[in-house]
Amino acid sequence: MKRTGTAVWSGGLKDGTGKISTESGVLDNAQYGFHTRFELGAGTNPEELIGAAHAGCFTMALAAQLGEAGITPKSLMTTATVTLDKVDDAFSITEVHLNLVANIPGADQKAFEEAALKAKLGCPVSKLLNTHITLDARLDN
């Protein structure tokens, strides 16, 4: 399976503008630029998209891990916070923090934590990212 994303950029770094699209059309010429990445401008940015992708991937991986343990969640909500820092003279993604709130009536805490850790380590986006990934997992029944 292969999926594509496309970016088009016009102009310089600070005064330029870009558009991001996905093969599925979910994103279709979504605006991004310096102000949406480093300030609070309208539009998206690569780190926000990585966060959404990581949250989605991890949550699906967790559903799979829970299923293997015979556990069916009522709901799983994950927020992925991507940290972009200046390291030496260049910017790097230095950390991703996953914050999970799970509603799983009757779930065993230990089995839940084991499944969450396996999902964090095993989801394809976690494997892709070469950064420190942390996780807070909370049952909220």
N, CA, C and O atoms as CSV, one atom per row, in Angstrom:
chain,resi,resn,atom,element,x,y,z
A,1,MET,N,N,0.842,-1.169,0.000
A,1,MET,CA,C,0.000,0.000,0.000
A,1,MET,C,C,0.889,1.234,0.000
A,1,MET,O,O,1.880,1.290,0.727
A,2,LYS,N,N,0.544,2.196,-0.794
A,2,LYS,CA,C,1.239,3.476,-0.843
A,2,LYS,C,C,0.201,4.576,-0.850
A,2,LYS,O,O,-0.827,4.463,-1.517
A,3,ARG,N,N,0.468,5.641,-0.109
A,3,ARG,CA,C,-0.403,6.818,-0.066
A,3,ARG,C,C,0.444,8.035,-0.388
A,3,ARG,O,O,1.643,8.049,-0.109
A,4,THR,N,N,-0.159,9.044,-0.964
A,4,THR,CA,C,0.619,10.224,-1.328
A,4,THR,C,C,0.051,11.493,-0.704
A,4,THR,O,O,-1.149,11.615,-0.457
A,5,GLY,N,N,0.939,12.408,-0.466
A,5,GLY,CA,C,0.625,13.766,-0.062
A,5,GLY,C,C,1.422,14.690,-0.955
A,5,GLY,O,O,2.512,14.337,-1.405
A,6,THR,N,N,0.896,15.853,-1.212
A,6,THR,CA,C,1.542,16.799,-2.114
A,6,THR,C,C,1.621,18.171,-1.469
A,6,THR,O,O,0.666,18.630,-0.841
A,7,ALA,N,N,2.764,18.820,-1.628
A,7,ALA,CA,C,2.935,20.198,-1.159
A,7,ALA,C,C,3.406,21.053,-2.327
A,7,ALA,O,O,4.262,20.643,-3.112
A,8,VAL,N,N,2.835,22.241,-2.428
A,8,VAL,CA,C,3.242,23.228,-3.429
A,8,VAL,C,C,3.583,24.502,-2.675
A,8,VAL,O,O,2.810,24.943,-1.825
A,9,TRP,N,N,4.746,25.106,-2.978
A,9,TRP,CA,C,5.212,26.303,-2.280
A,9,TRP,C,C,5.539,27.381,-3.288
A,9,TRP,O,O,6.107,27.104,-4.345
A,10,SER,N,N,5.177,28.624,-2.956
A,10,SER,CA,C,5.520,29.764,-3.803
A,10,SER,C,C,6.119,30.856,-2.938
A,10,SER,O,O,5.533,31.235,-1.924
A,11,GLY,N,N,7.290,31.370,-3.328
A,11,GLY,CA,C,7.912,32.481,-2.612
A,11,GLY,C,C,8.986,32.034,-1.649
A,11,GLY,O,O,9.375,30.867,-1.604
A,12,GLY,N,N,9.454,33.008,-0.875
A,12,GLY,CA,C,10.505,32.748,0.100
A,12,GLY,C,C,9.955,32.125,1.369
A,12,GLY,O,O,8.752,31.892,1.483
A,13,LEU,N,N,10.839,31.856,2.326
A,13,LEU,CA,C,10.425,31.191,3.556
A,13,LEU,C,C,9.392,31.997,4.337
A,13,LEU,O,O,8.322,31.478,4.655
A,14,LYS,N,N,9.690,33.240,4.646
A,14,LYS,CA,C,8.795,34.022,5.503
A,14,LYS,C,C,7.629,34.670,4.766
A,14,LYS,O,O,6.563,34.864,5.350
A,15,ASP,N,N,7.818,35.006,3.489
A,15,ASP,CA,C,6.730,35.664,2.760
A,15,ASP,C,C,6.000,34.725,1.812
A,15,ASP,O,O,5.037,35.129,1.160
A,16,GLY,N,N,6.442,33.486,1.729
A,16,GLY,CA,C,5.831,32.533,0.810
A,16,GLY,C,C,4.582,31.892,1.371
A,16,GLY,O,O,4.245,32.046,2.545
A,17,THR,N,N,3.901,31.165,0.493
A,17,THR,CA,C,2.709,30.430,0.884
A,17,THR,C,C,2.752,29.041,0.295
A,17,THR,O,O,3.369,28.801,-0.743
A,18,GLY,N,N,2.086,28.134,0.979
A,18,GLY,CA,C,2.054,26.767,0.500
A,18,GLY,C,C,0.661,26.178,0.597
A,18,GLY,O,O,-0.209,26.684,1.305
A,19,LYS,N,N,0.481,25.101,-0.132
A,19,LYS,CA,C,-0.774,24.346,-0.124
A,19,LYS,C,C,-0.407,22.872,0.010
A,19,LYS,O,O,0.502,22.375,-0.655
A,20,ILE,N,N,-1.138,22.186,0.886
A,20,ILE,CA,C,-0.918,20.751,1.105
A,20,ILE,C,C,-2.193,20.016,0.722
A,20,ILE,O,O,-3.296,20.441,1.067
A,21,SER,N,N,-2.028,18.898,-0.001
A,21,SER,CA,C,-3.167,18.073,-0.403
A,21,SER,C,C,-2.845,16.602,-0.151
A,21,SER,O,O,-1.682,16.200,-0.101
A,22,THR,N,N,-3.897,15.820,0.005
A,22,THR,CA,C,-3.725,14.379,0.151
A,22,THR,C,C,-4.430,13.663,-0.991
A,22,THR,O,O,-5.374,14.180,-1.589
A,23,GLU,N,N,-3.949,12.470,-1.273
A,23,GLU,CA,C,-4.503,11.659,-2.346
A,23,GLU,C,C,-6.006,11.438,-2.159
A,23,GLU,O,O,-6.757,11.444,-3.135
A,24,SER,N,N,-6.446,11.246,-0.927
A,24,SER,CA,C,-7.862,10.988,-0.653
A,24,SER,C,C,-8.737,12.216,-0.860
A,24,SER,O,O,-9.951,12.092,-1.019
A,25,GLY,N,N,-8.133,13.396,-0.860
A,25,GLY,CA,C,-8.886,14.631,-0.990
A,25,GLY,C,C,-9.354,15.201,0.337
A,25,GLY,O,O,-9.987,16.257,0.362
A,26,VAL,N,N,-9.058,14.524,1.448
A,26,VAL,CA,C,-9.437,15.044,2.758
A,26,VAL,C,C,-8.792,16.408,2.975
A,26,VAL,O,O,-9.431,17.334,3.474
A,27,LEU,N,N,-7.537,16.523,2.601
A,27,LEU,CA,C,-6.890,17.831,2.540
A,27,LEU,C,C,-6.798,18.196,1.067
A,27,LEU,O,O,-6.255,17.437,0.265
A,28,ASP,N,N,-7.321,19.342,0.719
A,28,ASP,CA,C,-7.306,19.778,-0.671
A,28,ASP,C,C,-6.856,21.231,-0.711
A,28,ASP,O,O,-7.642,22.154,-0.499
A,29,ASN,N,N,-5.583,21.403,-0.985
A,29,ASN,CA,C,-4.983,22.731,-1.016
A,29,ASN,C,C,-5.121,23.463,0.321
A,29,ASN,O,O,-5.419,24.657,0.353
A,30,ALA,N,N,-4.904,22.738,1.421
A,30,ALA,CA,C,-4.918,23.353,2.751
A,30,ALA,C,C,-3.724,24.287,2.872
A,30,ALA,O,O,-2.601,23.920,2.527
A,31,GLN,N,N,-3.970,25.478,3.356
A,31,GLN,CA,C,-2.938,26.514,3.459
A,31,GLN,C,C,-1.941,26.199,4.565
A,31,GLN,O,O,-2.315,25.753,5.650
A,32,TYR,N,N,-0.662,26.439,4.272
A,32,TYR,CA,C,0.371,26.404,5.296
A,32,TYR,C,C,1.459,27.389,4.919
A,32,TYR,O,O,1.587,27.778,3.758
A,33,GLY,N,N,2.237,27.787,5.904
A,33,GLY,CA,C,3.311,28.739,5.664
A,33,GLY,C,C,4.064,29.025,6.939
A,33,GLY,O,O,3.827,28.398,7.971
A,34,PHE,N,N,4.972,29.973,6.861
A,34,PHE,CA,C,5.796,30.339,8.015
A,34,PHE,C,C,4.928,30.733,9.202
A,34,PHE,O,O,5.192,30.322,10.332
A,35,HIS,N,N,3.900,31.522,8.949
A,35,HIS,CA,C,3.070,32.027,10.047
A,35,HIS,C,C,2.216,30.931,10.674
A,35,HIS,O,O,1.905,31.006,11.863
A,36,THR,N,N,1.826,29.906,9.898
A,36,THR,CA,C,1.050,28.808,10.469
A,36,THR,C,C,1.951,27.805,11.190
A,36,THR,O,O,1.479,27.002,11.994
A,37,ARG,N,N,3.237,27.859,10.899
A,37,ARG,CA,C,4.165,26.920,11.531
A,37,ARG,C,C,4.819,27.507,12.773
A,37,ARG,O,O,4.955,26.821,13.785
A,38,PHE,N,N,5.221,28.756,12.705
A,38,PHE,CA,C,6.003,29.340,13.795
A,38,PHE,C,C,5.256,30.412,14.584
A,38,PHE,O,O,5.761,30.920,15.585
A,39,GLU,N,N,4.065,30.747,14.132
A,39,GLU,CA,C,3.249,31.748,14.816
A,39,GLU,C,C,1.832,31.178,14.925
A,39,GLU,O,O,1.668,29.958,14.949
A,40,LEU,N,N,0.839,32.005,14.989
A,40,LEU,CA,C,-0.533,31.517,15.123
A,40,LEU,C,C,-1.380,31.840,13.905
A,40,LEU,O,O,-2.560,32.167,14.034
A,41,GLY,N,N,-0.784,31.751,12.726
A,41,GLY,CA,C,-1.518,32.054,11.504
A,41,GLY,C,C,-2.553,30.996,11.162
A,41,GLY,O,O,-2.481,29.866,11.647
A,42,ALA,N,N,-3.515,31.364,10.327
A,42,ALA,CA,C,-4.560,30.443,9.892
A,42,ALA,C,C,-3.981,29.424,8.922
A,42,ALA,O,O,-3.193,29.776,8.044
A,43,GLY,N,N,-4.364,28.181,9.077
A,43,GLY,CA,C,-3.889,27.106,8.220
A,43,GLY,C,C,-3.300,25.992,9.048
A,43,GLY,O,O,-3.493,25.944,10.263
A,44,THR,N,N,-2.595,25.112,8.411
A,44,THR,CA,C,-2.013,23.962,9.094
A,44,THR,C,C,-0.502,24.039,9.041
A,44,THR,O,O,0.052,25.035,8.576
A,45,ASN,N,N,0.171,23.006,9.509
A,45,ASN,CA,C,1.627,22.925,9.445
A,45,ASN,C,C,2.040,21.465,9.533
A,45,ASN,O,O,1.245,20.629,9.963
A,46,PRO,N,N,3.264,21.140,9.135
A,46,PRO,CA,C,3.690,19.747,9.142
A,46,PRO,C,C,3.600,19.078,10.522
A,46,PRO,O,O,3.242,17.904,10.612
A,47,GLU,N,N,3.920,19.809,11.589
A,47,GLU,CA,C,3.901,19.201,12.917
A,47,GLU,C,C,2.486,18.838,13.343
A,47,GLU,O,O,2.273,17.792,13.956
A,48,GLU,N,N,1.528,19.683,13.028
A,48,GLU,CA,C,0.124,19.394,13.334
A,48,GLU,C,C,-0.338,18.147,12.584
A,48,GLU,O,O,-1.048,17.308,13.137
A,49,LEU,N,N,0.064,18.036,11.342
A,49,LEU,CA,C,-0.318,16.874,10.541
A,49,LEU,C,C,0.351,15.601,11.055
A,49,LEU,O,O,-0.269,14.538,11.067
A,50,ILE,N,N,1.603,15.701,11.475
A,50,ILE,CA,C,2.291,14.550,12.065
A,50,ILE,C,C,1.589,14.145,13.364
A,50,ILE,O,O,1.407,12.957,13.630
A,51,GLY,N,N,1.197,15.134,14.167
A,51,GLY,CA,C,0.471,14.838,15.396
A,51,GLY,C,C,-0.829,14.100,15.130
A,51,GLY,O,O,-1.135,13.113,15.799
A,52,ALA,N,N,-1.592,14.571,14.159
A,52,ALA,CA,C,-2.850,13.908,13.816
A,52,ALA,C,C,-2.599,12.485,13.315
A,52,ALA,O,O,-3.315,11.554,13.686
A,53,ALA,N,N,-1.585,12.325,12.475
A,53,ALA,CA,C,-1.253,10.998,11.955
A,53,ALA,C,C,-0.821,10.061,13.079
A,53,ALA,O,O,-1.227,8.900,13.116
A,54,HIS,N,N,0.007,10.570,13.996
A,54,HIS,CA,C,0.486,9.731,15.088
A,54,HIS,C,C,-0.659,9.355,16.028
A,54,HIS,O,O,-0.760,8.204,16.453
A,55,ALA,N,N,-1.516,10.314,16.352
A,55,ALA,CA,C,-2.664,10.027,17.217
A,55,ALA,C,C,-3.566,8.972,16.579
A,55,ALA,O,O,-4.009,8.040,17.250
A,56,GLY,N,N,-3.833,9.118,15.294
A,56,GLY,CA,C,-4.681,8.155,14.599
A,56,GLY,C,C,-4.066,6.772,14.535
A,56,GLY,O,O,-4.745,5.773,14.769
A,57,CYS,N,N,-2.794,6.713,14.220
A,57,CYS,CA,C,-2.090,5.431,14.104
A,57,CYS,C,C,-2.032,4.719,15.454
A,57,CYS,O,O,-2.355,3.535,15.554
A,58,PHE,N,N,-1.619,5.447,16.489
A,58,PHE,CA,C,-1.513,4.869,17.827
A,58,PHE,C,C,-2.876,4.362,18.306
A,58,PHE,O,O,-2.964,3.270,18.867
A,59,THR,N,N,-3.926,5.134,18.094
A,59,THR,CA,C,-5.250,4.757,18.584
A,59,THR,C,C,-5.753,3.500,17.887
A,59,THR,O,O,-6.360,2.639,18.524
A,60,MET,N,N,-5.506,3.388,16.583
A,60,MET,CA,C,-5.881,2.161,15.868
A,60,MET,C,C,-5.060,0.977,16.351
A,60,MET,O,O,-5.591,-0.120,16.525
A,61,ALA,N,N,-3.750,1.196,16.571
A,61,ALA,CA,C,-2.888,0.117,17.072
A,61,ALA,C,C,-3.351,-0.334,18.453
A,61,ALA,O,O,-3.322,-1.526,18.760
A,62,LEU,N,N,-3.776,0.610,19.281
A,62,LEU,CA,C,-4.276,0.257,20.603
A,62,LEU,C,C,-5.561,-0.557,20.497
A,62,LEU,O,O,-5.725,-1.540,21.220
A,63,ALA,N,N,-6.470,-0.168,19.615
A,63,ALA,CA,C,-7.698,-0.943,19.418
A,63,ALA,C,C,-7.357,-2.384,19.029
A,63,ALA,O,O,-8.009,-3.325,19.482
A,64,ALA,N,N,-6.343,-2.549,18.195
A,64,ALA,CA,C,-5.908,-3.898,17.792
A,64,ALA,C,C,-5.338,-4.665,18.985
A,64,ALA,O,O,-5.667,-5.835,19.185
A,65,GLN,N,N,-4.486,-4.011,19.778
A,65,GLN,CA,C,-3.896,-4.663,20.951
A,65,GLN,C,C,-4.974,-5.056,21.959
A,65,GLN,O,O,-4.949,-6.156,22.511
A,66,LEU,N,N,-5.911,-4.155,22.190
A,66,LEU,CA,C,-7.004,-4.461,23.120
A,66,LEU,C,C,-7.844,-5.623,22.597
A,66,LEU,O,O,-8.247,-6.496,23.365
A,67,GLY,N,N,-8.107,-5.633,21.289
A,67,GLY,CA,C,-8.871,-6.718,20.677
A,67,GLY,C,C,-8.196,-8.064,20.874
A,67,GLY,O,O,-8.859,-9.066,21.142
A,68,GLU,N,N,-6.860,-8.084,20.740
A,68,GLU,CA,C,-6.120,-9.336,20.954
A,68,GLU,C,C,-6.238,-9.805,22.397
A,68,GLU,O,O,-6.144,-11.002,22.671
A,69,ALA,N,N,-6.443,-8.868,23.322
A,69,ALA,CA,C,-6.595,-9.212,24.736
A,69,ALA,C,C,-8.064,-9.465,25.102
A,69,ALA,O,O,-8.383,-9.672,26.272
A,70,GLY,N,N,-8.963,-9.447,24.096
A,70,GLY,CA,C,-10.371,-9.685,24.339
A,70,GLY,C,C,-11.086,-8.507,24.982
A,70,GLY,O,O,-12.112,-8.681,25.640
A,71,ILE,N,N,-10.545,-7.305,24.793
A,71,ILE,CA,C,-11.109,-6.094,25.394
A,71,ILE,C,C,-11.659,-5.203,24.286
A,71,ILE,O,O,-10.976,-4.941,23.296
A,72,THR,N,N,-12.899,-4.740,24.457
A,72,THR,CA,C,-13.506,-3.830,23.482
A,72,THR,C,C,-13.705,-2.470,24.137
A,72,THR,O,O,-14.474,-2.358,25.092
A,73,PRO,N,N,-13.033,-1.440,23.648
A,73,PRO,CA,C,-13.203,-0.113,24.255
A,73,PRO,C,C,-14.523,0.528,23.840
A,73,PRO,O,O,-15.015,0.322,22.731
A,74,LYS,N,N,-15.076,1.304,24.755
A,74,LYS,CA,C,-16.231,2.130,24.412
A,74,LYS,C,C,-15.739,3.325,23.604
A,74,LYS,O,O,-16.343,3.696,22.597
A,75,SER,N,N,-14.620,3.936,24.061
A,75,SER,CA,C,-14.017,5.031,23.294
A,75,SER,C,C,-12.545,5.175,23.675
A,75,SER,O,O,-12.139,4.886,24.800
A,76,LEU,N,N,-11.774,5.624,22.713
A,76,LEU,CA,C,-10.353,5.937,22.884
A,76,LEU,C,C,-10.133,7.316,22.285
A,76,LEU,O,O,-10.506,7.553,21.136
A,77,MET,N,N,-9.535,8.229,23.040
A,77,MET,CA,C,-9.230,9.554,22.507
A,77,MET,C,C,-7.767,9.864,22.786
A,77,MET,O,O,-7.335,9.885,23.939
A,78,THR,N,N,-7.015,10.102,21.733
A,78,THR,CA,C,-5.594,10.380,21.854
A,78,THR,C,C,-5.278,11.747,21.277
A,78,THR,O,O,-5.727,12.096,20.185
A,79,THR,N,N,-4.500,12.515,22.026
A,79,THR,CA,C,-3.948,13.770,21.537
A,79,THR,C,C,-2.440,13.584,21.449
A,79,THR,O,O,-1.810,13.156,22.416
A,80,ALA,N,N,-1.859,13.899,20.302
A,80,ALA,CA,C,-0.412,13.829,20.122
A,80,ALA,C,C,0.125,15.256,20.034
A,80,ALA,O,O,-0.251,16.017,19.142
A,81,THR,N,N,0.995,15.604,20.956
A,81,THR,CA,C,1.609,16.930,20.966
A,81,THR,C,C,3.022,16.800,20.420
A,81,THR,O,O,3.865,16.130,21.016
A,82,VAL,N,N,3.278,17.439,19.293
A,82,VAL,CA,C,4.566,17.383,18.606
A,82,VAL,C,C,5.354,18.634,18.976
A,82,VAL,O,O,4.869,19.752,18.801
A,83,THR,N,N,6.569,18.447,19.487
A,83,THR,CA,C,7.412,19.569,19.893
A,83,THR,C,C,8.475,19.821,18.829
A,83,THR,O,O,9.251,18.929,18.485
A,84,LEU,N,N,8.498,21.046,18.314
A,84,LEU,CA,C,9.510,21.492,17.354
A,84,LEU,C,C,10.413,22.477,18.082
A,84,LEU,O,O,9.962,23.539,18.512
A,85,ASP,N,N,11.683,22.129,18.219
A,85,ASP,CA,C,12.654,22.973,18.922
A,85,ASP,C,C,13.826,23.288,18.014
A,85,ASP,O,O,14.128,22.546,17.079
A,86,LYS,N,N,14.485,24.407,18.306
A,86,LYS,CA,C,15.726,24.723,17.614
A,86,LYS,C,C,16.857,24.032,18.369
A,86,LYS,O,O,17.087,24.299,19.549
A,87,VAL,N,N,17.542,23.159,17.687
A,87,VAL,CA,C,18.663,22.412,18.256
A,87,VAL,C,C,19.895,22.807,17.456
A,87,VAL,O,O,19.973,22.586,16.247
A,88,ASP,N,N,20.856,23.397,18.163
A,88,ASP,CA,C,22.025,23.974,17.504
A,88,ASP,C,C,21.541,25.029,16.512
A,88,ASP,O,O,20.947,26.026,16.921
A,89,ASP,N,N,21.781,24.831,15.232
A,89,ASP,CA,C,21.379,25.826,14.232
A,89,ASP,C,C,20.203,25.395,13.365
A,89,ASP,O,O,19.892,26.043,12.366
A,90,ALA,N,N,19.548,24.300,13.749
A,90,ALA,CA,C,18.465,23.783,12.912
A,90,ALA,C,C,17.267,23.372,13.769
A,90,ALA,O,O,17.409,23.083,14.957
A,91,PHE,N,N,16.095,23.351,13.152
A,91,PHE,CA,C,14.902,22.904,13.845
A,91,PHE,C,C,14.781,21.389,13.751
A,91,PHE,O,O,15.108,20.785,12.730
A,92,SER,N,N,14.303,20.789,14.839
A,92,SER,CA,C,14.093,19.342,14.900
A,92,SER,C,C,12.839,19.050,15.694
A,92,SER,O,O,12.492,19.782,16.621
A,93,ILE,N,N,12.162,17.980,15.325
A,93,ILE,CA,C,11.087,17.477,16.169
A,93,ILE,C,C,11.781,16.703,17.274
A,93,ILE,O,O,12.405,15.670,17.029
A,94,THR,N,N,11.667,17.213,18.493
A,94,THR,CA,C,12.419,16.644,19.619
A,94,THR,C,C,11.588,15.709,20.489
A,94,THR,O,O,12.135,14.951,21.290
A,95,GLU,N,N,10.274,15.763,20.335
A,95,GLU,CA,C,9.442,14.925,21.194
A,95,GLU,C,C,8.023,14.859,20.652
A,95,GLU,O,O,7.528,15.795,20.025
A,96,VAL,N,N,7.388,13.728,20.912
A,96,VAL,CA,C,5.953,13.582,20.702
A,96,VAL,C,C,5.394,13.018,22.000
A,96,VAL,O,O,5.876,12.004,22.505
A,97,HIS,N,N,4.383,13.676,22.530
A,97,HIS,CA,C,3.736,13.178,23.742
A,97,HIS,C,C,2.323,12.745,23.384
A,97,HIS,O,O,1.528,13.531,22.868
A,98,LEU,N,N,2.026,11.492,23.664
A,98,LEU,CA,C,0.697,10.941,23.431
A,98,LEU,C,C,-0.080,10.994,24.736
A,98,LEU,O,O,0.385,10.508,25.767
A,99,ASN,N,N,-1.252,11.581,24.686
A,99,ASN,CA,C,-2.125,11.628,25.854
A,99,ASN,C,C,-3.409,10.880,25.493
A,99,ASN,O,O,-4.171,11.311,24.628
A,100,LEU,N,N,-3.630,9.770,26.159
A,100,LEU,CA,C,-4.750,8.882,25.855
A,100,LEU,C,C,-5.747,8.896,27.003
A,100,LEU,O,O,-5.370,8.777,28.168
A,101,VAL,N,N,-7.016,9.041,26.666
A,101,VAL,CA,C,-8.105,8.858,27.623
A,101,VAL,C,C,-8.985,7.755,27.046
A,101,VAL,O,O,-9.521,7.879,25.945
A,102,ALA,N,N,-9.122,6.675,27.809
A,102,ALA,CA,C,-9.854,5.510,27.339
A,102,ALA,C,C,-11.054,5.225,28.224
A,102,ALA,O,O,-10.962,5.279,29.450
A,103,ASN,N,N,-12.163,4.924,27.600
A,103,ASN,CA,C,-13.347,4.493,28.323
A,103,ASN,C,C,-13.545,3.022,27.979
A,103,ASN,O,O,-14.006,2.672,26.892
A,104,ILE,N,N,-13.180,2.167,28.941
A,104,ILE,CA,C,-13.264,0.726,28.745
A,104,ILE,C,C,-13.866,0.133,30.015
A,104,ILE,O,O,-13.135,-0.268,30.921
A,105,PRO,N,N,-15.185,0.076,30.085
A,105,PRO,CA,C,-15.824,-0.442,31.301
A,105,PRO,C,C,-15.298,-1.827,31.674
A,105,PRO,O,O,-15.247,-2.736,30.846
A,106,GLY,N,N,-14.905,-1.963,32.947
A,106,GLY,CA,C,-14.440,-3.243,33.466
A,106,GLY,C,C,-13.027,-3.626,33.076
A,106,GLY,O,O,-12.599,-4.747,33.351
A,107,ALA,N,N,-12.293,-2.728,32.444
A,107,ALA,CA,C,-10.940,-3.067,31.983
A,107,ALA,C,C,-9.978,-3.249,33.141
A,107,ALA,O,O,-10.055,-2.540,34.145
A,108,ASP,N,N,-9.080,-4.196,32.994
A,108,ASP,CA,C,-8.002,-4.421,33.948
A,108,ASP,C,C,-6.904,-3.383,33.691
A,108,ASP,O,O,-6.429,-3.257,32.562
A,109,GLN,N,N,-6.500,-2.645,34.716
A,109,GLN,CA,C,-5.509,-1.570,34.574
A,109,GLN,C,C,-4.207,-2.071,33.967
A,109,GLN,O,O,-3.656,-1.443,33.063
A,110,LYS,N,N,-3.714,-3.205,34.462
A,110,LYS,CA,C,-2.428,-3.736,33.978
A,110,LYS,C,C,-2.523,-4.130,32.500
A,110,LYS,O,O,-1.629,-3.812,31.716
A,111,ALA,N,N,-3.592,-4.812,32.123
A,111,ALA,CA,C,-3.764,-5.220,30.718
A,111,ALA,C,C,-3.888,-3.993,29.822
A,111,ALA,O,O,-3.360,-3.971,28.711
A,112,PHE,N,N,-4.589,-2.973,30.313
A,112,PHE,CA,C,-4.734,-1.725,29.562
A,112,PHE,C,C,-3.378,-1.063,29.344
A,112,PHE,O,O,-3.052,-0.675,28.222
A,113,GLU,N,N,-2.590,-0.931,30.402
A,113,GLU,CA,C,-1.274,-0.295,30.294
A,113,GLU,C,C,-0.347,-1.072,29.375
A,113,GLU,O,O,0.402,-0.471,28.606
A,114,GLU,N,N,-0.383,-2.402,29.440
A,114,GLU,CA,C,0.453,-3.229,28.559
A,114,GLU,C,C,0.055,-3.040,27.098
A,114,GLU,O,O,0.913,-2.931,26.222
A,115,ALA,N,N,-1.249,-3.002,26.842
A,115,ALA,CA,C,-1.722,-2.804,25.470
A,115,ALA,C,C,-1.318,-1.422,24.952
A,115,ALA,O,O,-0.916,-1.282,23.797
A,116,ALA,N,N,-1.426,-0.401,25.811
A,116,ALA,CA,C,-1.050,0.955,25.401
A,116,ALA,C,C,0.432,1.040,25.082
A,116,ALA,O,O,0.814,1.672,24.097
A,117,LEU,N,N,1.273,0.418,25.893
A,117,LEU,CA,C,2.719,0.435,25.634
A,117,LEU,C,C,3.050,-0.297,24.334
A,117,LEU,O,O,3.859,0.184,23.540
A,118,LYS,N,N,2.434,-1.449,24.116
A,118,LYS,CA,C,2.663,-2.191,22.864
A,118,LYS,C,C,2.236,-1.360,21.665
A,118,LYS,O,O,2.914,-1.357,20.637
A,119,ALA,N,N,1.107,-0.651,21.790
A,119,ALA,CA,C,0.632,0.183,20.686
A,119,ALA,C,C,1.591,1.329,20.432
A,119,ALA,O,O,1.871,1.657,19.279
A,120,LYS,N,N,2.101,1.945,21.495
A,120,LYS,CA,C,3.050,3.065,21.342
A,120,LYS,C,C,4.308,2.605,20.609
A,120,LYS,O,O,4.800,3.295,19.716
A,121,LEU,N,N,4.819,1.452,20.985
A,121,LEU,CA,C,6.049,0.943,20.372
A,121,LEU,C,C,5.818,0.361,18.985
A,121,LEU,O,O,6.718,0.380,18.146
A,122,GLY,N,N,4.609,-0.158,18.738
A,122,GLY,CA,C,4.380,-0.897,17.506
A,122,GLY,C,C,3.680,-0.150,16.392
A,122,GLY,O,O,3.670,-0.623,15.255
A,123,CYS,N,N,3.095,1.002,16.678
A,123,CYS,CA,C,2.383,1.679,15.593
A,123,CYS,C,C,3.397,2.166,14.550
A,123,CYS,O,O,4.468,2.655,14.909
A,124,PRO,N,N,3.064,2.036,13.268
A,124,PRO,CA,C,4.008,2.406,12.218
A,124,PRO,C,C,4.517,3.849,12.288
A,124,PRO,O,O,5.669,4.105,11.936
A,125,VAL,N,N,3.689,4.792,12.732
A,125,VAL,CA,C,4.158,6.176,12.821
A,125,VAL,C,C,5.172,6.322,13.952
A,125,VAL,O,O,6.148,7.058,13.807
A,126,SER,N,N,4.960,5.632,15.081
A,126,SER,CA,C,5.966,5.644,16.153
A,126,SER,C,C,7.298,5.114,15.646
A,126,SER,O,O,8.354,5.662,15.962
A,127,LYS,N,N,7.244,4.048,14.861
A,127,LYS,CA,C,8.468,3.453,14.324
A,127,LYS,C,C,9.174,4.405,13.362
A,127,LYS,O,O,10.402,4.412,13.275
A,128,LEU,N,N,8.395,5.204,12.644
A,128,LEU,CA,C,8.953,6.141,11.676
A,128,LEU,C,C,9.678,7.301,12.339
A,128,LEU,O,O,10.741,7.724,11.884
A,129,LEU,N,N,9.093,7.812,13.420
A,129,LEU,CA,C,9.630,9.017,14.051
A,129,LEU,C,C,10.889,8.699,14.854
A,129,LEU,O,O,10.888,7.811,15.707
A,130,ASN,N,N,11.943,9.423,14.574
A,130,ASN,CA,C,13.210,9.242,15.277
A,130,ASN,C,C,13.301,10.309,16.365
A,130,ASN,O,O,14.103,11.239,16.280
A,131,THR,N,N,12.451,10.152,17.400
A,131,THR,CA,C,12.391,11.133,18.470
A,131,THR,C,C,11.923,10.467,19.746
A,131,THR,O,O,11.523,9.303,19.733
A,132,HIS,N,N,11.968,11.180,20.821
A,132,HIS,CA,C,11.509,10.709,22.128
A,132,HIS,C,C,9.980,10.744,22.142
A,132,HIS,O,O,9.376,11.792,21.914
A,133,ILE,N,N,9.362,9.594,22.412
A,133,ILE,CA,C,7.902,9.508,22.446
A,133,ILE,C,C,7.485,9.109,23.861
A,133,ILE,O,O,7.925,8.084,24.382
A,134,THR,N,N,6.634,9.926,24.472
A,134,THR,CA,C,6.130,9.634,25.806
A,134,THR,C,C,4.621,9.375,25.737
A,134,THR,O,O,3.963,9.718,24.754
A,135,LEU,N,N,4.093,8.767,26.792
A,135,LEU,CA,C,2.690,8.383,26.802
A,135,LEU,C,C,2.120,8.533,28.204
A,135,LEU,O,O,2.716,8.065,29.175
A,136,ASP,N,N,0.977,9.178,28.309
A,136,ASP,CA,C,0.141,9.144,29.505
A,136,ASP,C,C,-1.125,8.432,29.084
A,136,ASP,O,O,-1.804,8.867,28.154
A,137,ALA,N,N,-1.454,7.328,29.766
A,137,ALA,CA,C,-2.647,6.566,29.422
A,137,ALA,C,C,-3.541,6.506,30.661
A,137,ALA,O,O,-3.111,6.076,31.731
A,138,ARG,N,N,-4.781,6.940,30.500
A,138,ARG,CA,C,-5.695,7.018,31.646
A,138,ARG,C,C,-7.011,6.385,31.277
A,138,ARG,O,O,-7.605,6.691,30.243
A,139,LEU,N,N,-7.466,5.480,32.159
A,139,LEU,CA,C,-8.810,4.936,32.020
A,139,LEU,C,C,-9.776,5.935,32.653
A,139,LEU,O,O,-9.574,6.363,33.789
A,140,ASP,N,N,-10.807,6.297,31.932
A,140,ASP,CA,C,-11.793,7.252,32.404
A,140,ASP,C,C,-13.166,6.644,32.184
A,140,ASP,O,O,-13.846,6.966,31.210
A,141,ASN,N,N,-13.569,5.771,33.083
A,141,ASN,CA,C,-14.827,5.034,32.902
A,141,ASN,C,C,-15.968,5.675,33.626
A,141,ASN,O,O,-17.092,5.176,33.573
